[in-house]
Every structure is written in structure tokens, then in C-alpha cells.
Amino acid sequence: METIARVVVDVARDREFDYEIPAELRGAVRVGARVLVPFGRTERQGYVVGLADRSEARNLRPLLSLVGKKPLVDERILELARWMARYYCAPVEQAIRTVLPAAVRRSVSGHKEQVTVALEEPTPAALTRGHPSQEGILGKSLGSPELIPSSEGWPPKAAGVGSKLTPKQQSILDLLRAEGALSLAVLTARLDITAAPVKSLQKKGLVRLGRQRVARDPLAGRKVVPSQPLTLMPEQAA
């Protein structure tokens, strides 16, 4: 089994560097895989362009980790990248990056995320009623009002709260109370508002913002018309 990985890093050096494959990665590192390697005093990502069982270099440094679960390029695409590098007199790592998808070529890539808005969870203090020393979520900005549980859910309504919230802020709370957490984009589009009142509610402690990974759907928002069986010609039906 090969124990040496030949790697081109994402710096235009136009040369390959040998790294030792750690025991736990042997068998998993393949040609075309993206890896994280020590490079000088830093760490860089690179691509495995070859495997070997020996190296002329001494004191090889080990690979740090695999990036991704499967190789990004196969042997044929790698050979194409090498031909491009020779033909255009370009660094081989630049040619390899050229044959990769745009999302991979970006320095920072990953899953698409969206900002979500949800009602802040009640705290034990906020659920305590009638105790003048209790300072719930609303108490910090409204002088510890009496919190009155609402049959419509959280956040509870408090004496004087209505006068402290703008109509836009109240509409946000009403929508979240009715439908639960929503993405910031959907919420602002539904209410025809900007993100400013949402951030104001966050500062008051009434809502919280988070991030949620979104699965990409190329057919989202598109109506797919089902096809009907075609009528066969007599010769075809025979």
C-alpha cells in the first residue's frame, strides 16, 4: 500500500510536494482527493496528484486530514489538467483548479445557510407572575412589568408592552406566534418590512436569530407539468 502522497497546494509553485500518509488515512487517500497539509508555518489545502511507496525527500511531514468524502477529480480529468498545464505553460495546480466546479474553487465554500427568526424561549424568571423582583425578558427594558400568560403562546403579554412595540414589531411577533420560526427573508417579504424591526426585537430579547443549513433544490419554485403517455403508431404497437 502506498504511504506517500504527492500533493500540489493552492499556491502557484508549479511543483509537487511529498507528504506521508498517516496510518489512519491509508486506503482513504486517493488521487484527486483534496487534503489539508502543513506548508511552511501555515496550513494549506491541496490536491493529491499521485501516490508512491517511497520518496527521495527525508523527514516527510504527514497529511493533516482529508477535505471532503470523495476525490474531486478522477485520473482522466487529472491528465487533462496536466496537459493544459504543459500546453499553456501554466502551473499544474492552476490547471487543476480550472477543471474544478466554481463552488470548489472558492476559498470559502460550503452549504448554503439562511438566517432564521424565532420567538425567544421563556425563562423561569419570565414565567413568574406578580413578583416585583423578577426581571424577565421584558423587564430589562420596561421596568419589570407584570407578566401575564397569554393563551396565544410566547412571548407573554405584559402591562404596557403594547405601547412600547411598533406596529411592525407587533406584526412580527404575531406572525411568529402563529407560524413558528421563519427565515428572515421570508418574514420580511411576508410583512413587507426591512430587517430593522427584527433586530430591535432581538435587542429587547423577544426574538432570537440563528442560522440554518438549506438543502439546495434546483426545481424549487418551478411547476413541473406531468407528461402524458404518447400514442404509438400501428407499426410501433405491433
C-alpha positions as CSV (number, residue, x, y, z in Angstrom):
1,M,0.0,0.0,0.0
2,E,1.3,3.4,-0.9
3,T,2.4,5.5,2.0
4,I,3.4,8.7,0.2
5,A,1.0,11.3,-1.3
6,R,2.2,13.7,-3.9
7,V,0.3,17.0,-3.4
8,V,0.1,20.3,-5.3
9,V,-1.0,23.1,-2.9
10,D,-3.2,26.0,-3.8
11,V,-0.2,28.3,-4.1
12,A,1.2,28.8,-7.6
13,R,4.5,26.9,-7.1
14,D,4.3,24.6,-10.1
15,R,5.7,21.7,-8.2
16,E,4.6,18.6,-6.2
17,F,5.3,18.0,-2.6
18,D,5.6,14.7,-0.9
19,Y,3.7,14.0,2.3
20,E,3.5,10.9,4.5
21,I,0.0,9.4,4.7
22,P,-0.8,8.7,8.4
23,A,-1.9,5.2,9.2
24,E,-5.5,6.2,9.9
25,L,-5.8,7.7,6.4
26,R,-4.1,5.0,4.4
27,G,-6.6,3.5,2.0
28,A,-8.8,6.6,2.2
29,V,-6.4,9.0,0.4
30,R,-6.7,8.6,-3.4
31,V,-5.6,10.5,-6.4
32,G,-7.8,13.6,-6.9
33,A,-8.6,14.0,-3.2
34,R,-8.4,17.4,-1.6
35,V,-6.3,17.4,1.6
36,L,-5.1,19.7,4.3
37,V,-1.3,19.8,4.7
38,P,1.3,21.7,6.7
39,F,3.0,24.2,4.4
40,G,5.8,26.2,6.0
41,R,4.4,27.7,9.1
42,T,0.8,27.6,7.9
43,E,-1.7,25.0,6.7
44,R,-2.9,24.9,3.1
45,Q,-5.3,22.9,1.1
46,G,-4.0,20.9,-1.9
47,Y,-4.8,18.1,-4.2
48,V,-3.3,14.6,-4.4
49,V,-1.9,14.1,-7.9
50,G,-0.1,10.8,-7.2
51,L,0.7,8.1,-4.7
52,A,4.0,6.3,-4.1
53,D,5.7,3.9,-1.7
54,R,8.9,5.9,-1.4
55,S,10.2,9.4,-1.7
56,E,13.6,11.0,-2.3
57,A,12.8,13.6,0.3
58,R,13.6,13.0,4.0
59,N,11.7,13.8,7.2
60,L,8.4,13.9,5.4
61,R,5.6,15.7,7.2
62,P,2.2,13.9,7.5
63,L,-1.0,14.9,5.9
64,L,-3.3,16.6,8.4
65,S,-6.7,15.5,7.1
66,L,-8.9,14.8,4.1
67,V,-11.2,17.5,2.9
68,G,-14.5,16.0,1.7
69,K,-15.5,12.4,1.4
70,K,-14.5,11.6,-2.1
71,P,-12.0,12.8,-4.7
72,L,-12.8,15.9,-6.7
73,V,-11.2,14.8,-9.9
74,D,-10.5,11.4,-11.4
75,E,-7.5,10.1,-13.3
76,R,-8.8,11.3,-16.7
77,I,-9.6,14.8,-15.5
78,L,-6.2,15.0,-13.8
79,E,-4.5,14.0,-17.0
80,L,-6.4,16.7,-18.8
81,A,-5.2,19.3,-16.2
82,R,-1.6,18.2,-16.7
83,W,-2.0,18.6,-20.5
84,M,-3.4,22.0,-20.0
85,A,-0.5,23.0,-17.8
86,R,2.0,21.8,-20.4
87,Y,0.2,23.3,-23.3
88,Y,-0.4,26.8,-21.8
89,C,2.8,26.8,-19.7
90,A,0.7,27.2,-16.5
91,P,1.3,25.9,-13.0
92,V,-0.3,22.5,-12.7
93,E,-2.2,23.5,-9.5
94,Q,-3.8,26.3,-11.5
95,A,-4.8,23.9,-14.2
96,I,-6.3,21.6,-11.7
97,R,-8.4,24.4,-10.2
98,T,-9.6,25.3,-13.6
99,V,-11.3,21.9,-14.1
100,L,-13.0,22.1,-10.7
101,P,-16.6,23.4,-10.1
102,A,-16.8,27.1,-9.2
103,A,-18.1,26.3,-5.7
104,V,-15.0,24.2,-5.0
105,R,-12.6,26.9,-6.4
106,R,-13.9,29.5,-3.9
107,S,-11.6,30.0,-0.9
108,V,-14.6,29.5,1.4
109,S,-17.3,27.2,0.3
110,G,-19.9,25.1,2.0
111,H,-23.6,24.6,2.5
112,K,-25.9,27.4,1.9
113,E,-27.3,28.9,5.1
114,Q,-30.1,31.2,5.8
115,V,-30.8,33.5,8.8
116,T,-33.8,32.3,10.8
117,V,-36.0,34.2,13.3
118,A,-37.8,32.6,16.2
119,L,-39.5,33.7,19.4
120,E,-37.2,33.7,22.3
121,E,-37.8,30.8,24.7
122,P,-39.3,31.8,28.1
123,T,-37.0,31.8,31.1
124,P,-38.2,30.7,34.6
125,A,-37.9,34.3,35.7
126,A,-40.1,35.5,32.8
127,L,-42.8,32.9,33.7
128,T,-43.0,34.1,37.3
129,R,-46.0,36.3,37.8
130,G,-46.6,39.1,40.3
131,H,-43.2,39.1,42.0
132,P,-41.8,42.6,41.9
133,S,-38.2,41.5,42.0
134,Q,-38.5,39.2,39.0
135,E,-36.9,40.7,35.8
136,G,-37.9,38.7,32.8
137,I,-37.1,39.2,29.2
138,L,-39.3,42.3,29.1
139,G,-38.3,43.6,32.5
140,K,-34.9,44.8,31.4
141,S,-36.4,47.5,29.1
142,L,-39.8,48.1,30.6
143,G,-39.0,48.2,34.4
144,S,-40.1,44.7,35.4
145,P,-43.8,44.8,34.3
146,E,-46.2,42.1,35.5
147,L,-46.0,39.3,33.0
148,I,-49.4,37.9,32.1
149,P,-49.5,34.5,30.4
150,S,-51.3,34.7,27.0
151,S,-53.4,31.9,25.5
152,E,-51.8,32.7,22.2
153,G,-48.3,31.5,23.3
154,W,-45.0,33.0,24.0
155,P,-44.0,35.8,24.4
156,P,-46.4,36.6,27.2
157,K,-48.2,40.0,27.0
158,A,-47.3,42.5,29.7
159,A,-48.9,45.6,31.0
160,G,-47.7,48.5,28.9
161,V,-46.0,46.3,26.3
162,G,-48.3,47.4,23.5
163,S,-47.2,51.0,23.8
164,K,-43.6,50.0,23.6
165,L,-43.8,48.0,20.4
166,T,-44.2,49.5,17.0
167,P,-46.9,48.1,14.7
168,K,-44.2,46.4,12.6
169,Q,-42.7,44.8,15.7
170,Q,-46.1,43.6,16.9
171,S,-46.8,42.1,13.4
172,I,-43.5,40.2,13.6
173,L,-44.5,38.7,17.0
174,D,-48.0,37.8,15.8
175,L,-46.7,36.0,12.7
176,L,-44.0,34.1,14.6
177,R,-46.6,33.1,17.2
178,A,-48.9,31.8,14.5
179,E,-46.5,30.0,12.3
180,G,-43.3,29.4,14.3
181,A,-39.7,30.1,13.2
182,L,-39.3,31.6,9.8
183,S,-36.3,32.6,7.7
184,L,-35.5,36.3,7.8
185,A,-36.0,36.6,4.0
186,V,-39.5,35.0,4.2
187,L,-40.6,37.0,7.2
188,T,-39.6,40.4,5.8
189,A,-41.2,39.5,2.4
190,R,-44.4,38.4,4.0
191,L,-44.7,41.6,6.1
192,D,-43.1,43.9,3.5
193,I,-40.6,45.2,6.1
194,T,-36.9,45.5,6.5
195,A,-34.7,43.7,9.0
196,A,-34.5,46.7,11.3
197,P,-37.6,45.9,13.4
198,V,-36.5,42.3,13.7
199,K,-33.1,43.4,15.1
200,S,-34.9,45.7,17.5
201,L,-36.9,42.8,18.9
202,Q,-33.7,40.8,19.2
203,K,-32.2,43.6,21.3
204,K,-35.3,43.6,23.5
205,G,-34.9,39.8,24.0
206,L,-38.1,38.9,22.3
207,V,-36.8,37.0,19.3
208,R,-33.6,35.2,18.5
209,L,-31.7,35.0,15.2
210,G,-29.9,31.8,14.1
211,R,-28.5,30.1,11.1
212,Q,-30.0,27.1,9.4
213,R,-28.5,24.9,6.6
214,V,-30.6,24.9,3.5
215,A,-30.8,22.0,1.1
216,R,-30.4,23.2,-2.5
217,D,-33.3,22.4,-4.8
218,P,-32.8,23.3,-8.4
219,L,-36.5,22.8,-9.1
220,A,-37.7,25.0,-6.2
221,G,-40.4,27.4,-7.4
222,R,-40.9,25.6,-10.7
223,K,-44.0,23.9,-11.8
224,V,-43.4,20.6,-13.4
225,V,-46.1,19.6,-15.8
226,P,-46.6,15.8,-15.8
227,S,-46.3,14.2,-19.3
228,Q,-48.9,12.0,-20.9
229,P,-48.2,8.7,-22.5
230,L,-47.6,9.0,-26.2
231,T,-49.9,7.2,-28.7
232,L,-47.9,4.6,-30.6
233,M,-48.1,4.2,-34.3
234,P,-49.5,0.9,-35.6
235,E,-46.1,-0.3,-36.6
236,Q,-44.8,0.5,-33.1
237,A,-47.6,-1.2,-31.3
238,A,-47.3,-4.3,-33.4
